[in-house]
Amino acid sequence: MTVQIDFAESERSTLGIEWELALVDHVSGELTPGAPDILEAIKQADGGETARVTAELLTNTVEVVTGVHRNVADGVADLSHTIDAVRAVAEPQGVDVMCAGTHPFSQWFTQEVTDKARYAKLIDRTQWWGRQMMIWGVHVHIGIEDREKVVPIMNGLLTYIPHFQALSASSPFWSGEATGYASSRAMLFQQLPTAGLPPQFGAWANYEAMVEDMLHVGVIDEFNELRWDIRPSARWGTLEMRVCDGLATVQEVGAIVAFTQCLVEELSTALDRGEDLPTMQPWYVRENKWRAARYGLEAIIIQDAGGDECLVTDDIRRLVQRLEPIAERLGCVSELNDVGVILARGASYQRQLQVAGANGGSLKAVVASLVRELRDGLRGA
């Protein structure tokens, strides 16, 4: 009998955000295992209400999460409030917060794994590759009101993987070296056996059948152990966009959340009209992800099943213009237009390379700039 996965009720196009933040020593810029002390300090400060700040795989990381919101501005305000609480207890401990897909120079083998059974199990299974997961990302949840929409919308969103990858790319360095990739995180994370691009399913029942197979042969113990770039999040009744590198600023998070919310709403509306959503061959989707990870905003991407190509930034600009009426309806025009701010100022990987170049190759200067950007934003950088 096929596994049945209940999909929670969720209001259409509502949103939630998860943002992984790196903790760095204020003096050296090195990653520091500050999460346990910071989480304890927040617990004491707010009487135990720590649900919005959680531990992650490594003790150099805290994850801040929002509640459920109808519009992007409220979600971003929620996120900012929690980050302020983290910074208030971190800074007296000599710890700064920053975000990028990878840390420019800290070494993976010196990092501490959080003392939880599920993390110990992950490391035991994945060994060297699991220990390499010194990476950070942003996850965006969008509410889907009908379970039968989840798979077609997920398939449709795969066309836009390179757009999200390029806009968020923020990991040009790894262990002190320039990798030549805009997103080395994308290449690292997909080494885990249940990470990377999702399969393209025909229907929800096909997804359930695959989960049953994975459970049967012991690849996973729970369906949420599938860590795809886009995945159903049945517990919350959402589709979760997970492909993005860690974003350096609140403005960039807002832009990516608005971009996600508007695209999902556009695809959902097309389904309401009885339309079939355009998809691309899996090998095109895979190639697009690699191109965006390698070349970032300079990537030439495949646009459709016919193999038409264009510069990713040109397609992003067309998309933003096309999505503006939806953004008006959802109340996120300002945040969607911040996609243009990323294009104008450069994605984080470009800004990091510029800082390194302007400071004689200093990666400590890159960390300082990332700390400053998280505090002040792009407009204040």
Phi, psi and omega in degrees: 000131183294140174301135176253121181255113178288133179252116186300152175291136182213140178287136184304133174061018168289169187216156172215152185230139172235127185229117180273127183245136177272144179253124183233148177294134185297328184272309187271337185080357178288152171300144182226142184281059188269354187302313182303315180292321180293316179297321178294319180295320178294320179301316180291325183288325185249013176074021176103359181277076186252015184298335182274354177228124185228163175283161175230190184306315183251149182285000175270012188224140164236149176248129175256137184230154179257170166280192179272132182227156177270333181229158188294319183303317179293321178296317180292321177297319177301312181298314182298320179299318181290320178297323176300321179294321177296313182297325182297328179263337182283315187298320176297341177269005181076027183242131173256158176246143178209170175213133172202170180294327175219163172275139186299326188220346180297153183262136184297325189283354177263000185272148181264138176273136178298139185280077175223146185300320184291329177286321177298321179295318179299313181293321179299322182281316189267346174053234188303317181293322178296321178292339180284353188285053176273066188223159182224147181215177175236132179244133181241123177260132175237129182293134176242122188278347182224120183304327183289348176276341191300309184294311178298324178292319177300315178299318180294324181292339180299335176298333186257009177308313183293331179295312179293318181298316183290316181296325185264352187308124186210028184224064180280347183244150175213120177053039175089003181240145171284125188272342188083359178251143171291323179229093172286336176303318181302319181288323180291311188296325184288356176287338177292144189295339181244018179253178179097198184290142177282156170295161174262111182265155176278328184200169179303323180298327177292323176296315178299320179295321178293318177300319178301316178298315181297319177294319183299319183265003173082016176293322178226158172254337177223146184294338179283001173279356171281110189255047184294163177297328169226133181211154169291137173245085191298326181301325184256354183070039184229165165255132188248118175272116188238004188287339191288139166298165173299132182264139190282335188225159176299320180301318180293322176300313179301320179296315181292321178296316179297317178301316179294310182301317182291320179295317179297317179296321178298315180293321179296320179295321177297321176296321178300329180276001179082016182275150169274133182279135178297139176228171178234157176303142181305326180290331173291318180299316180296317179296319179298319180298316180296316180300317181291323177294322182284310191253352179058229184286358174261007183289138166268118187250159174274127187270330190203177183295340179280352177086015174294147184231156175198167174291133186300324180294325177296318181291323178298316180298319178296320180296315180301317179296318181293328184273354184303318177299325177291319178299322176301315182293324183271352178077034182228033181300314182300314181292321177296321178293341175291346170302321177294330176295320177299315180297323182286318183273345185096145173292166185302322181298324179290318180294321178297316179296322178295317179297315179299316180297325182279350183236036175063028180085007183292117177277340172295324176295326177295315178299316179300321179292324179292320176298316181295318180296320179296324180286316191254342182084172181296321185289337179262357185283000000 
